[in-house]
Amino acid sequence: MVGAGRLGSSLVKGMLRAGLPKESIFLSDKDPEKRKAVEKLGVRVSENNVSLARSSDVIFLAVKPKELDGVLDEIKGVLGEKLLISPVAGVPMGKIEEKLRGAKIVRLMPNLACAVGEGVMVYSLSPAVDESEREMVESLFAKLGLPIEVREDQMDVVTGLSGSGPAYFSLVIQALVEGAEELGMRREEALRLASQTAKGTGEMLLKLGLKPDELKKMVSSPGGTTEAGLRELERAKVFEAFKKALTAAVERAKELGSG
């Protein structure tokens, strides 16, 4: 794992939670404070990216887009047939292949819920990745959440949807919690209620095969409490606001990729 920021450390935490042995995970970062934080997890830590790349079979590039070129320049001489997994937002595999001809690349868009085994692990593969490697990658990603393979041209949308999604849902939960608190409920109780409600809603949609509109109708009844709440959301144009938020995130992902 090159990079010990929020994403890199979340991936490592998810791997450890899934039972991967600590000694199988090697993490590098130039920032001593970040290294110190992940050392507490018990994994191997270094400031040397070349040492990490030389001694690893699968390499995650959990770095910012502006840092990617420098990291690739550092490690390209020791990659060989190693598998390169890039969760770098907005950066297509073609940009990496310009530096590393014929490299085995997996483009990944996870989200931070991978730290608790509930991530969305969306990926695309370069032509050099064979079927056995695809199966290995999917097995690894399944330990961190739900693995989904997509065409690479969908990745910017994935970035805005499931990559940024935890922030959107957190905003909804925050609003509900603060509203409940203003109406007299203890904050801790409101947070548990709102969080479990969000989790349960997602589970119903995934496991029962319901469409969002179907579930909304199941909860609502004419003249009831849910209908009254939904009416306020419609007045505030919340539905359209979320679609605009997604579009803005996708456009920013495209800008990052072309910068």
C-alpha positions as CSV (number, residue, x, y, z in Angstrom):
1,M,0.0,0.0,0.0
2,V,1.7,3.2,-1.2
3,G,0.0,5.9,0.8
4,A,-1.2,6.0,4.4
5,G,-3.9,8.6,4.1
6,R,-7.6,8.1,4.8
7,L,-8.0,5.7,1.8
8,G,-4.8,3.7,2.3
9,S,-5.4,3.3,6.0
10,S,-9.1,2.4,5.5
11,L,-8.1,-0.4,3.0
12,V,-5.5,-1.7,5.4
13,K,-8.0,-1.7,8.3
14,G,-10.5,-3.6,6.2
15,M,-7.9,-6.2,5.2
16,L,-6.9,-6.8,8.8
17,R,-10.6,-7.0,9.8
18,A,-11.1,-9.6,7.1
19,G,-8.3,-11.7,8.6
20,L,-5.3,-11.0,6.3
21,P,-2.2,-11.5,8.4
22,K,-0.4,-8.4,9.5
23,E,2.9,-9.6,8.2
24,S,1.5,-9.9,4.6
25,I,0.8,-6.1,4.5
26,F,3.5,-3.6,3.8
27,L,2.7,0.2,3.7
28,S,4.8,3.1,2.7
29,D,4.4,6.9,3.1
30,K,6.8,9.8,3.1
31,D,4.9,11.5,6.0
32,P,6.3,10.4,9.3
33,E,3.1,11.2,11.1
34,K,1.0,9.0,8.9
35,R,3.6,6.2,9.2
36,K,3.4,6.5,13.0
37,A,-0.4,6.3,12.9
38,V,-0.5,3.0,10.8
39,E,2.4,1.4,12.7
40,K,-0.1,1.0,15.6
41,L,-2.0,-1.5,13.3
42,G,1.0,-3.8,13.4
43,V,1.7,-3.9,9.7
44,R,5.2,-3.3,8.2
45,V,5.8,0.4,7.5
46,S,8.5,2.2,5.5
47,E,9.2,5.5,3.8
48,N,10.7,3.8,0.8
49,N,8.4,3.1,-2.1
50,V,11.0,1.2,-4.0
51,S,11.6,-1.2,-1.1
52,L,7.8,-1.8,-0.9
53,A,7.4,-2.4,-4.6
54,R,10.4,-4.8,-4.8
55,S,9.1,-7.0,-2.0
56,S,5.3,-7.0,-2.8
57,D,3.3,-9.0,-5.3
58,V,0.2,-6.7,-5.4
59,I,0.7,-2.9,-5.1
60,F,-2.0,-0.4,-4.2
61,L,-1.4,3.2,-5.2
62,A,-3.4,5.0,-2.6
63,V,-2.0,8.5,-3.4
64,K,-3.4,11.8,-4.7
65,P,-3.6,12.3,-8.5
66,K,-0.8,14.9,-8.4
67,E,1.5,12.4,-6.6
68,L,1.0,9.5,-9.0
69,D,3.6,10.4,-11.6
70,G,6.3,10.7,-9.0
71,V,5.5,7.4,-7.4
72,L,5.4,5.6,-10.8
73,D,8.8,7.0,-11.7
74,E,10.1,5.7,-8.5
75,I,8.9,2.1,-8.7
76,K,8.7,1.4,-12.5
77,G,12.2,-0.2,-12.5
78,V,11.1,-2.9,-10.0
79,L,7.6,-3.8,-11.0
80,G,8.1,-6.7,-13.4
81,E,4.9,-8.8,-13.6
82,K,3.5,-7.4,-10.3
83,L,-0.2,-6.4,-10.2
84,L,-0.8,-2.7,-9.8
85,I,-4.1,-1.5,-8.2
86,S,-4.9,2.2,-8.7
87,P,-7.7,3.8,-6.6
88,V,-6.4,7.2,-7.8
89,A,-9.5,9.3,-8.5
90,G,-10.0,10.4,-12.1
91,V,-6.9,8.8,-13.5
92,P,-7.5,6.3,-16.3
93,M,-5.4,3.2,-16.8
94,G,-4.1,4.7,-20.1
95,K,-2.2,7.4,-18.2
96,I,-0.5,4.7,-16.2
97,E,0.2,2.6,-19.2
98,E,2.0,5.6,-20.9
99,K,4.7,5.2,-18.2
100,L,4.4,1.4,-17.7
101,R,3.9,-0.3,-21.1
102,G,2.1,-3.6,-20.7
103,A,1.7,-3.3,-17.0
104,K,-1.0,-5.3,-15.2
105,I,-3.3,-2.6,-13.9
106,V,-6.5,-2.8,-11.9
107,R,-8.3,0.5,-11.7
108,L,-10.3,0.6,-8.4
109,M,-12.8,3.0,-6.9
110,P,-13.5,1.9,-3.3
111,N,-15.2,3.9,-0.6
112,L,-14.2,4.3,3.0
113,A,-16.7,1.7,4.2
114,C,-14.1,-0.8,3.2
115,A,-12.7,-0.2,6.7
116,V,-15.6,-2.1,8.2
117,G,-16.1,-4.7,5.4
118,E,-19.0,-2.8,3.8
119,G,-17.3,-1.0,1.0
120,V,-18.3,-0.8,-2.6
121,M,-15.2,-2.1,-4.5
122,V,-15.8,-1.1,-8.2
123,Y,-13.0,-2.1,-10.6
124,S,-11.8,-2.3,-14.2
125,L,-9.0,-4.4,-15.7
126,S,-6.3,-3.6,-18.2
127,P,-5.8,-6.2,-21.0
128,A,-2.6,-7.6,-19.4
129,V,-4.6,-8.9,-16.4
130,D,-5.4,-12.6,-16.9
131,E,-8.5,-14.5,-15.6
132,S,-6.7,-16.0,-12.6
133,E,-5.6,-12.6,-11.5
134,R,-9.1,-11.2,-12.0
135,E,-10.4,-14.0,-9.7
136,M,-7.7,-13.2,-7.1
137,V,-8.6,-9.5,-7.2
138,E,-12.3,-10.1,-6.9
139,S,-11.7,-12.4,-3.9
140,L,-9.6,-9.8,-2.2
141,F,-12.1,-7.0,-2.8
142,A,-15.0,-9.3,-1.6
143,K,-13.3,-9.3,1.8
144,L,-13.7,-5.5,1.9
145,G,-17.3,-5.2,0.6
146,L,-19.2,-5.7,-2.6
147,P,-16.9,-6.1,-5.7
148,I,-18.4,-4.9,-9.0
149,E,-16.6,-5.0,-12.3
150,V,-17.5,-2.2,-14.8
151,R,-16.3,-0.7,-18.0
152,E,-13.6,1.9,-17.4
153,D,-15.6,4.6,-19.1
154,Q,-18.1,4.4,-16.2
155,M,-15.5,5.0,-13.5
156,D,-16.0,8.8,-13.2
157,V,-19.7,8.2,-12.5
158,V,-18.7,5.5,-9.9
159,T,-16.4,8.1,-8.3
160,G,-19.2,10.6,-7.8
161,L,-21.8,7.9,-6.8
162,S,-20.3,5.3,-4.5
163,G,-16.9,7.0,-3.9
164,S,-18.4,10.3,-2.7
165,G,-21.6,8.6,-1.5
166,P,-20.7,8.1,2.1
167,A,-20.5,11.9,2.5
168,Y,-23.9,12.4,1.0
169,F,-25.5,9.8,3.2
170,S,-23.7,11.2,6.2
171,L,-25.2,14.6,5.4
172,V,-28.7,13.1,5.5
173,I,-28.0,11.3,8.8
174,Q,-26.6,14.5,10.3
175,A,-29.7,16.5,9.3
176,L,-32.0,13.9,10.8
177,V,-30.0,13.6,14.0
178,E,-29.9,17.4,14.5
179,G,-33.6,17.6,13.8
180,A,-34.4,14.9,16.3
181,E,-32.1,16.5,18.9
182,E,-34.0,19.8,18.4
183,L,-37.2,17.9,19.1
184,G,-35.9,16.6,22.4
185,M,-34.2,13.3,21.6
186,R,-30.7,12.5,22.9
187,R,-28.1,12.9,20.2
188,E,-26.6,9.4,20.8
189,E,-30.0,7.7,20.4
190,A,-30.9,9.7,17.3
191,L,-27.5,8.8,15.7
192,R,-28.1,5.1,16.3
193,L,-31.6,5.3,14.9
194,A,-30.7,7.3,11.8
195,S,-27.6,5.2,11.1
196,Q,-29.4,1.8,11.5
197,T,-32.3,3.1,9.4
198,A,-29.9,4.0,6.5
199,K,-28.2,0.6,6.8
200,G,-31.5,-1.3,6.9
201,T,-32.8,0.6,3.9
202,G,-29.8,-0.3,1.8
203,E,-30.0,-4.0,2.9
204,M,-33.7,-4.1,1.9
205,L,-33.0,-2.7,-1.5
206,L,-30.1,-5.1,-2.1
207,K,-31.5,-8.3,-0.5
208,L,-35.2,-8.0,-1.4
209,G,-34.6,-6.7,-4.9
210,L,-36.8,-3.7,-4.4
211,K,-36.6,-0.5,-6.4
212,P,-36.3,2.7,-4.4
213,D,-39.7,4.0,-5.5
214,E,-41.3,0.7,-4.4
215,L,-39.8,0.9,-0.9
216,K,-40.8,4.5,-0.6
217,K,-44.4,3.6,-1.4
218,M,-44.3,0.7,1.1
219,V,-43.3,3.1,3.9
220,S,-45.8,5.8,2.9
221,S,-49.6,5.9,3.4
222,P,-52.0,8.6,2.2
223,G,-52.2,11.4,4.6
224,G,-49.6,9.8,6.9
225,T,-46.4,10.9,8.6
226,T,-44.0,9.8,5.8
227,E,-46.1,11.6,3.1
228,A,-45.9,14.8,5.2
229,G,-42.1,14.5,5.4
230,L,-41.7,13.7,1.7
231,R,-43.8,16.7,0.8
232,E,-41.2,19.0,2.6
233,L,-38.3,17.3,0.7
234,E,-40.1,17.9,-2.6
235,R,-40.7,21.6,-1.8
236,A,-37.0,21.9,-1.1
237,K,-36.1,20.1,-4.3
238,V,-33.8,17.7,-2.4
239,F,-34.2,15.1,-5.1
240,E,-32.8,17.4,-7.8
241,A,-30.1,18.7,-5.5
242,F,-28.7,15.2,-5.0
243,K,-28.6,14.6,-8.7
244,K,-26.8,18.0,-9.1
245,A,-24.3,16.9,-6.4
246,L,-23.6,13.7,-8.3
247,T,-23.0,15.6,-11.6
248,A,-20.7,18.1,-9.9
249,A,-18.6,15.2,-8.4
250,V,-18.4,13.4,-11.7
251,E,-17.3,16.6,-13.5
252,R,-14.6,17.1,-10.9
253,A,-13.4,13.5,-11.3
254,K,-13.0,14.2,-15.1
255,E,-11.0,17.4,-14.3
256,L,-8.7,15.5,-12.0
257,G,-8.1,12.9,-14.7
258,S,-7.2,15.5,-17.4
259,G,-5.1,17.7,-15.1
